[in-house]
Amino acid sequence: MIHYIAFYTLKDGVTSENIEEMIRMSRSRLLKINEAHNVRSGRTIQEKSEFPFFVSADFESMDKLAIFREDPQNLKFEREVIQPHTKDCKEYLFETEPGKDIKYS
């Protein structure tokens, strides 16, 4: 199982209300994608944070993650929610199954 997490820096002028809407939209859109499991999103609780918003999900394989990236719901989310409000993203991938050779992920 692959765990994907993306941390976002926000554009100037993004409000807490904008972040709340980003959280709602990420859940409503990304949960519709069959390849994505355990979709989560949220905001930081630290006052000063480099990454005030995140999205994470689990995928059965790297192939499923690739399908997710090209899914129309994800592309619409990226275009309508992420691009207008964020300026940078740091993505990380983790294998969560103990003993699994990562070349088979």
C-alpha positions as CSV (number, residue, x, y, z in Angstrom):
1,M,0.0,0.0,0.0
2,I,1.3,3.4,-1.0
3,H,0.6,6.4,1.2
4,Y,0.7,9.7,-0.7
5,I,0.8,13.0,1.1
6,A,1.1,16.5,-0.5
7,F,1.9,19.6,1.5
8,Y,0.9,23.0,0.0
9,T,2.1,26.5,0.4
10,L,-0.7,29.0,-0.2
11,K,-0.8,32.2,-2.4
12,D,-1.0,35.5,-0.6
13,G,-4.6,36.5,0.2
14,V,-5.9,32.9,0.8
15,T,-8.2,33.2,3.8
16,S,-9.2,30.6,6.4
17,E,-12.6,30.4,4.7
18,N,-10.8,29.5,1.4
19,I,-8.9,26.8,3.2
20,E,-12.2,25.4,4.7
21,E,-13.7,25.3,1.2
22,M,-10.5,23.6,-0.1
23,I,-10.9,20.9,2.6
24,R,-14.6,20.4,1.7
25,M,-13.9,20.2,-2.1
26,S,-11.0,17.8,-1.7
27,R,-13.1,15.4,0.2
28,S,-16.2,15.7,-2.0
29,R,-14.2,15.3,-5.2
30,L,-11.3,12.9,-4.4
31,L,-13.5,10.4,-2.5
32,K,-15.3,9.8,-5.8
33,I,-12.1,8.3,-7.3
34,N,-12.1,4.5,-6.9
35,E,-8.3,4.2,-6.7
36,A,-8.0,6.5,-3.7
37,H,-8.5,5.1,-0.2
38,N,-8.5,6.9,3.1
39,V,-8.5,10.4,1.6
40,R,-7.7,13.1,4.1
41,S,-7.2,16.8,3.9
42,G,-6.8,19.5,6.5
43,R,-5.1,22.7,7.7
44,T,-2.2,23.2,10.1
45,I,-2.8,23.9,13.7
46,Q,0.5,25.7,14.0
47,E,0.3,29.5,13.8
48,K,3.4,29.8,11.5
49,S,3.7,26.9,9.1
50,E,5.4,26.5,5.7
51,F,2.5,24.2,4.6
52,P,-0.9,25.3,5.8
53,F,-2.8,22.7,3.8
54,F,-2.4,19.0,3.0
55,V,-4.0,16.2,1.1
56,S,-3.2,12.5,1.6
57,A,-4.5,9.2,0.4
58,D,-3.6,5.5,0.2
59,F,-3.2,3.6,-3.1
60,E,-2.8,-0.1,-3.7
61,S,0.1,0.5,-6.1
62,M,2.1,3.1,-8.0
63,D,-0.1,2.2,-11.0
64,K,-3.2,3.1,-9.1
65,L,-1.6,6.4,-8.1
66,A,-0.9,7.1,-11.8
67,I,-4.5,6.3,-12.6
68,F,-5.6,8.7,-9.9
69,R,-3.4,11.5,-11.2
70,E,-5.1,11.3,-14.6
71,D,-8.7,10.9,-13.3
72,P,-11.0,13.7,-14.4
73,Q,-12.2,14.3,-10.9
74,N,-8.6,14.9,-9.7
75,L,-7.7,17.0,-12.7
76,K,-10.8,19.2,-12.0
77,F,-9.8,19.4,-8.4
78,E,-6.3,20.5,-9.4
79,R,-7.6,23.1,-11.8
80,E,-10.4,24.6,-9.8
81,V,-9.1,24.2,-6.2
82,I,-5.3,23.7,-6.0
83,Q,-4.0,26.0,-8.8
84,P,-6.0,29.1,-7.8
85,H,-5.0,28.9,-4.1
86,T,-1.5,27.4,-3.9
87,K,1.9,28.4,-5.1
88,D,4.0,25.3,-4.3
89,C,3.6,21.6,-3.4
90,K,5.8,19.0,-1.7
91,E,4.8,15.4,-2.4
92,Y,5.9,12.4,-0.5
93,L,5.3,8.7,-1.1
94,F,5.6,5.9,1.5
95,E,5.3,2.1,1.4
96,T,3.2,1.1,4.4
97,E,3.4,-2.7,4.2
98,P,6.2,-4.1,6.3
99,G,8.6,-6.3,4.5
100,K,7.4,-5.4,1.0
101,D,10.1,-4.7,-1.5
102,I,9.5,-1.2,-2.7
103,K,10.3,-2.2,-6.3
104,Y,7.0,-4.1,-6.3
105,S,5.0,-1.1,-5.0
